[in-house]
Amino acid sequence: MNLPGKLKGIILIIGLAAIFMLMGLVIGSNLGSDKLVAQEKSQPVATKAAISLINGHSPFVAVAEKVKPAVVNISAKSMVENRYHNMFNFDDDIWRRFFGAPPDSKMPPQMRRSESLGSGFFISNDGYILTNNHVVKGADDILVKLSDTKEYKAKVIGADSETDIALLKIDADETMPYLELGDSDSILVGDWAIAVGNPFPQLGLDRTVTVGVVSALGRTGLVFGPENPVYQNYIQTDASINPGNSGGPLVNIDGNVIGINSAIVSPSGGNIGIGFAVPINLAKKVSEQLKKSGSISRGWLGMLPKDIDNNMAEALGLPSAEGVLVESVEPNSPAESGGLKTGDIILEFNGDKVTNAQQFRFLVADAGPGAGVTLKILRDGSNRTLSLNLGDRSQFLAQASSEKQEQADTKWLGLSVSTFTREMADSKGVDYQPGVIITDIEPNSQADDGGLFAGDIILEINRQPMKTKSDFLDMAGKLADRQKSILFLIRREKTTMFKAIKP
């Protein structure tokens, strides 16, 4: 059949249009599938993992089932002095840790029975338990309640107030469920953190599980109470921690312990998402020593290290903010004997680079008593190397405790004093001046009635300078039978004043 030329052209155009339409559909479908594949590939793994369930439940269910049987409730009872005479146990360490110190009271003290409630967890099947020192401090009767409600008497194998760690032991015929200890050095900010313990145990809220993340690592310089841990390297978490959680485990998503829940920061006393746990690697080291000897041995240098920030580095003419500044050196200490001086900058300890004051404290402590060490220092723009032998920190603390007890036993006019040191001046942020600092005043005593306060620095008594505690005790002996008023020259913050105390 012969078609006109115009009609042939129309048919050809329609045919080509149909072919291009089919090609477009094919290409479009392929592009759509490629786009879908690309979207699937771009989906982060965490999104899929976050919604994955195990038998219809979250992965935290398995962690809770693994951890809860090994967590214990601890009740620690002791006799304490009650100076406040009210319904609240203000003297309790846990109260102070979470709510702060109470107001001063001048009422005479009474003795009462105190009960501290906290948490702990088994670290072996033969009954060893890790907890916080402040949970069991001073206790003469410790009762441990297991998840099956069985109760056992526990004994303290050892405790360390400087890290707030205690090791307990119960004797039982059966084997105990225990937790695997993880590696706190391997955790990262953002990792899952699950806390298990007994928040507000007086309400019966035992073995509660809360979930959060590791919020920060290496927290230092925190103040929780009157006996603040010296060695701090806390894990911060937003997993809910409340009074009673102290001593319980902080675990990872595998149920392995990464820390010991210890304290919170809160203006109200309740959880606001800022909790702290002692890293388990530190707790391992301490618990092993406690299990072996019942006490902790640490090296002692006898100086006050200070962090160097950028402003301090600039003021000292340093190229970078590295090392620690020696703020003061204790008399008759290893630091003084080894030639260390105020103003020195310590750059290395036994070949290890010094980064900050807290890390330096750990280096000294871990080296141990009697260890021979080398310090690389910067003095007057020149590098030097000092060699010295560390002392025993436990002996230093024992001596300090003995002096404190002696001070408590000798109270003239109701006063307890200590020699005012440069280290004390640095900690109070005031200029150093030789004197004795009032550490305690008996309520309604002569000193109390005369207007003296704890924290006042006594510069003179009866016009005689008071440079040491021995000067104070000598003067107390000389004026023991004094009937007339005694003139005191004191410094209170930045003000110097005279006070007349009637014996």
Secondary structure, 3 states (H helix, E strand, C coil): CCCCHHHHHHHHHHHHHHHHHHHHHHHHHHHHHHHHHHHHHHCCHHHHHHCCCECCECCHHHHHHHHHHHEEEEEEEEEEEECCCCCCCCCCHHHHHHHCCCCCCCCCCEEEEEEEEEEEEECCCCCEEEECHHHHCCCCEEEEECCCCCEEEEEEEEEECCCCEEEEEECCCCCCCCCCECCHHHCCCCCEEEEEECCCHHHCCCCEEEEEEEEEEEECCCCCCCCCCCCCCEEEECCCCCCCCCCCEEECCCCCEEEEEEEECCCCCCCCCCEEEEEHHHHHHHHHHHHHHCCCCCEECCEEEEECCHHHHHHHCCCCCCCEEEEEECCCCHHHHCCCCCCCEEEEECCEECCCHHHHHHHHHHHCCCCEEEEEEEECCEEEEEEEECEEHHHHHHHHHHHHHHHHHCCECCEEEEECCHHHHHHHCCCCCCCEEEEEECCCCHHHHCCCCCCCEEEEECCEECCCHHHHHHHHHHCCCCCCCEEEEEEECCEEEEEEECC
